[in-house]
Amino acid sequence: MKNIKISLIFLLSSIFSINLSAVPEGAFTTLMVQAKDIDKYVNFLKENVDFDDFGSEQAGYCKTRTGESYQGQMFIYNAFTSVEKAIGFIELYDPASANFDLKQLRTIKYSSAFKPLKDFEARDGYHRLWRVKLNDWQAFSNSMTKLQKELDAAGHKMMIGVFAQLGGGFAETGMFHLRTITETAAETGKIIDEYFRGAGWAATWDDAQQYIDEEVEETFEYCETIYTRN
């Protein structure tokens, strides 16, 4: 019996290690805000904020284009090489202590951090975002990795990301993010058209729906990089 228990523990540990080994390094932080004038706010950040001080590798913004919960909905993101650095960012920057000029340009909603669960590259362009509740995040992430390869093979330049949230409070707790990126909004529409025409990769998307318990929200966003570490 003892040997059986030891073997079982070893087997479970091996499976767990294999699953986690597929999870990439890195993390993101987001600051959700309401901006009175999004372009003016972004230009202010470009001209007055030194992102080198934050230790991030990349920073940018995303503004909601459809399905917004309020006018001026957007967020600023920072990309880090590890969760350690992303969470450590909390100690480096307190958005509530911003100077007077910056406070006049935005109203802070909340902040959160996100851990990518599959390989992901933050790209400029049009993002489709789902906030979902999953019953098996590993299986879902594996399905999206498979879908990514199938879309690549079909000639589409779509990036797919799956993210676990950290410290998102009432707005994010219990949810995962699914994010797709294309250079243009029309390209996302083209891929959706192909799905309804019965594209070969559509079966992978359909099969992955078994891992989604609830779609809480879906929006389209436009995202742009405003800083990259040299």
QUIRA-V199595 format. One record per residue. N is the residue number from 1. PSI is psi in whole degrees, 0 to 359 (NA if undefined). Layout:
# QUIRA-V199595
n & psi
N & PSI
N & PSI
This chain:
# QUIRA-V199595
n & psi
1 & 320
2 & 317
3 & 323
4 & 318
5 & 316
6 & 317
7 & 320
8 & 317
9 & 318
10 & 319
11 & 314
12 & 319
13 & 320
14 & 316
15 & 316
16 & 318
17 & 320
18 & 317
19 & 314
20 & 334
21 & 338
22 & 349
23 & 125
24 & 165
25 & 167
26 & 169
27 & 165
28 & 150
29 & 149
30 & 144
31 & 107
32 & 128
33 & 166
34 & 119
35 & 133
36 & 321
37 & 103
38 & 315
39 & 318
40 & 321
41 & 314
42 & 317
43 & 323
44 & 317
45 & 317
46 & 322
47 & 339
48 & 349
49 & 129
50 & 97
51 & 344
52 & 327
53 & 339
54 & 344
55 & 12
56 & 156
57 & 334
58 & 149
59 & 153
60 & 189
61 & 156
62 & 129
63 & 136
64 & 128
65 & 330
66 & 149
67 & 18
68 & 145
69 & 341
70 & 156
71 & 136
72 & 22
73 & 130
74 & 173
75 & 156
76 & 135
77 & 152
78 & 135
79 & 134
80 & 162
81 & 349
82 & 162
83 & 325
84 & 313
85 & 324
86 & 314
87 & 326
88 & 338
89 & 332
90 & 325
91 & 338
92 & 332
93 & 128
94 & 106
95 & 337
96 & 344
97 & 17
98 & 157
99 & 170
100 & 316
101 & 319
102 & 321
103 & 331
104 & 344
105 & 349
106 & 159
107 & 123
108 & 132
109 & 300
110 & 169
111 & 161
112 & 168
113 & 155
114 & 137
115 & 119
116 & 138
117 & 354
118 & 166
119 & 133
120 & 141
121 & 121
122 & 118
123 & 152
124 & 153
125 & 205
126 & 123
127 & 136
128 & 124
129 & 129
130 & 134
131 & 119
132 & 157
133 & 124
134 & 148
135 & 348
136 & 91
137 & 329
138 & 315
139 & 320
140 & 316
141 & 319
142 & 322
143 & 320
144 & 329
145 & 318
146 & 316
147 & 320
148 & 313
149 & 321
150 & 321
151 & 321
152 & 315
153 & 331
154 & 0
155 & 11
156 & 139
157 & 66
158 & 130
159 & 133
160 & 132
161 & 144
162 & 131
163 & 141
164 & 136
165 & 153
166 & 118
167 & 33
168 & 359
169 & 207
170 & 331
171 & 333
172 & 340
173 & 132
174 & 2
175 & 157
176 & 156
177 & 133
178 & 126
179 & 130
180 & 147
181 & 132
182 & 161
183 & 324
184 & 156
185 & 325
186 & 326
187 & 321
188 & 317
189 & 322
190 & 318
191 & 321
192 & 319
193 & 316
194 & 325
195 & 312
196 & 346
197 & 359
198 & 38
199 & 150
200 & 326
201 & 350
202 & 328
203 & 327
204 & 318
205 & 315
206 & 318
207 & 326
208 & 343
209 & 340
210 & 341
211 & 358
212 & 118
213 & 327
214 & 136
215 & 113
216 & 323
217 & 148
218 & 134
219 & 164
220 & 141
221 & 156
222 & 129
223 & 146
224 & 139
225 & 136
226 & 355
227 & 138
228 & 131
229 & 134
230 & NA
